[in-house]
Amino acid sequence: MNNPLTLAALFVKYLKNECSPGEIKQLLAYFNEKQNEETLRELIQAELGATDQNIRNQAKADAAVLKVRSTLVQQLKEKPAIKIIQFSKWRSLAAAGIFLIGSAAFIANHYWHGIEHYIHPVKIMELTTIKGQRRIITLSDGTKIWLSPSSTLEYPDQLTGNYREVKLEGEAFFEVAKDKKHPFVIHSGRMDTRVVGTSFMIRAYKEQLKPDVTVVTGIVKVSVMLSPMQQAEEIVLKPNHRGVFDQQKGLLTCEDYPGAGQMLKRKDGILTYDGAPVEEVAADFSRYYNLQIQIENKAKNCLCYGEFDMNKPINITLAQLAAAINASVIKQKDKYMIKGGCEE
């Protein structure tokens, strides 16, 4: 595969849907090498007849490389019945300005397991915490992750290839080991977070309507694919910034968050709220203590301010919460009720 003519011939054969599964794997292995990405970019541009500046744009060319990779990976995943995607359809999409849509959440589903999964024996691990449980894990590159209760982290036992990728559902604090040549990517639902070496908190529970990323140190890129027919939206976050994705409105926004340093405490179970809805606070308490906590209607509109240590017994933290919103706590068998509150 060192001969460019051999590569070009194989790529043309692939476009004609004539490649065997072995040849697809061979093509995939070739393009897994970082130094070969420019060759892939040139072949794609030649195939699409790219002459305008948009397709020559570096970021969009990178997205095309990832698109081809993810397609090859998907085809290998569908073996033994290999399904070839017609590149003629890609031409139509490119003409409509849709083909080069960015790597963001689009590749999360198809590219997450990574090219290396098919070339090297990388094992995908899963770490899940139940309610009331927290875990700390150090990945093979030295990255440390504090996993909050009711959360799941999927990660490879070896971080190989061009990207260090993990998948998160729930909440976790990351201290990513610095490696400029191998960006670290976290896939969480429709949201992708990409970094080189930094510390930040991601909150992305399934039931969470507004998942967010809060940056403590370094620079973080957050992107969201709103639909297959739209280009990915991306924001850049610096320290004391928070990115919020409103899933109902389809909006990805950046906001100032001077209290980002509080995330360092949050990873250790000390939660700080500065005007958070009491229902959000109760949901956090429920995850940390593995207990059901109900809010009476009168208290649902209350906003909570204060710092709560989840390492203390629940009767202490609930009493603190009740005092913060002028409410009372009633224990009912296996659950707690927050009664009364700020409206009184």
CORKAUR-V387070 format. One record per residue. N is the residue number from 1. NEAR is the number of other C-alpha atoms within 10 Angstrom. Layout:
# CORKAUR-V387070
N|NEAR + N|NEAR
This chain:
# CORKAUR-V387070
1|12 + 2|7 + 3|7 + 4|10 + 5|10 + 6|11 + 7|18 + 8|15 + 9|11 + 10|19 + 11|21 + 12|15 + 13|15 + 14|19 + 15|16 + 16|14 + 17|14 + 18|14 + 19|19 + 20|13 + 21|18 + 22|10 + 23|15 + 24|22 + 25|19 + 26|16 + 27|19 + 28|22 + 29|17 + 30|17 + 31|20 + 32|17 + 33|11 + 34|11 + 35|10 + 36|11 + 37|17 + 38|14 + 39|15 + 40|22 + 41|20 + 42|14 + 43|16 + 44|18 + 45|16 + 46|11 + 47|16 + 48|17 + 49|12 + 50|15 + 51|10 + 52|8 + 53|8 + 54|13 + 55|21 + 56|15 + 57|11 + 58|12 + 59|14 + 60|17 + 61|23 + 62|18 + 63|20 + 64|22 + 65|20 + 66|21 + 67|21 + 68|16 + 69|23 + 70|24 + 71|18 + 72|23 + 73|23 + 74|20 + 75|20 + 76|21 + 77|14 + 78|11 + 79|10 + 80|9 + 81|10 + 82|15 + 83|16 + 84|21 + 85|16 + 86|12 + 87|15 + 88|13 + 89|10 + 90|16 + 91|16 + 92|13 + 93|14 + 94|17 + 95|11 + 96|10 + 97|15 + 98|16 + 99|22 + 100|24 + 101|22 + 102|26 + 103|24 + 104|25 + 105|26 + 106|25 + 107|19 + 108|24 + 109|13 + 110|18 + 111|20 + 112|22 + 113|22 + 114|22 + 115|25 + 116|20 + 117|17 + 118|15 + 119|13 + 120|11 + 121|10 + 122|18 + 123|13 + 124|13 + 125|12 + 126|14 + 127|14 + 128|18 + 129|16 + 130|15 + 131|17 + 132|17 + 133|16 + 134|19 + 135|17 + 136|14 + 137|14 + 138|13 + 139|15 + 140|13 + 141|15 + 142|12 + 143|17 + 144|17 + 145|21 + 146|19 + 147|25 + 148|28 + 149|24 + 150|21 + 151|24 + 152|20 + 153|22 + 154|19 + 155|22 + 156|21 + 157|15 + 158|18 + 159|18 + 160|18 + 161|17 + 162|16 + 163|16 + 164|22 + 165|24 + 166|21 + 167|19 + 168|24 + 169|19 + 170|23 + 171|24 + 172|26 + 173|25 + 174|24 + 175|18 + 176|22 + 177|19 + 178|16 + 179|13 + 180|10 + 181|11 + 182|17 + 183|17 + 184|23 + 185|21 + 186|23 + 187|24 + 188|24 + 189|18 + 190|19 + 191|25 + 192|24 + 193|23 + 194|20 + 195|23 + 196|20 + 197|20 + 198|19 + 199|24 + 200|27 + 201|23 + 202|23 + 203|21 + 204|24 + 205|19 + 206|12 + 207|8 + 208|13 + 209|14 + 210|18 + 211|23 + 212|22 + 213|26 + 214|29 + 215|26 + 216|28 + 217|18 + 218|16 + 219|18 + 220|26 + 221|18 + 222|26 + 223|25 + 224|26 + 225|23 + 226|18 + 227|12 + 228|12 + 229|13 + 230|14 + 231|19 + 232|18 + 233|18 + 234|20 + 235|15 + 236|16 + 237|22 + 238|17 + 239|21 + 240|18 + 241|23 + 242|25 + 243|28 + 244|21 + 245|22 + 246|15 + 247|15 + 248|8 + 249|9 + 250|13 + 251|13 + 252|21 + 253|16 + 254|19 + 255|12 + 256|14 + 257|15 + 258|12 + 259|17 + 260|19 + 261|16 + 262|16 + 263|22 + 264|17 + 265|14 + 266|20 + 267|21 + 268|18 + 269|18 + 270|16 + 271|19 + 272|19 + 273|17 + 274|11 + 275|11 + 276|14 + 277|16 + 278|22 + 279|19 + 280|15 + 281|19 + 282|18 + 283|14 + 284|19 + 285|22 + 286|21 + 287|19 + 288|21 + 289|18 + 290|16 + 291|16 + 292|15 + 293|24 + 294|19 + 295|18 + 296|14 + 297|13 + 298|15 + 299|24 + 300|19 + 301|15 + 302|21 + 303|19 + 304|21 + 305|17 + 306|13 + 307|17 + 308|20 + 309|16 + 310|19 + 311|13 + 312|12 + 313|10 + 314|17 + 315|12 + 316|12 + 317|17 + 318|21 + 319|14 + 320|18 + 321|23 + 322|20 + 323|13 + 324|16 + 325|19 + 326|16 + 327|21 + 328|17 + 329|20 + 330|13 + 331|11 + 332|10 + 333|6 + 334|8 + 335|13 + 336|19 + 337|16 + 338|25 + 339|18 + 340|20 + 341|22 + 342|16 + 343|13 + 344|8
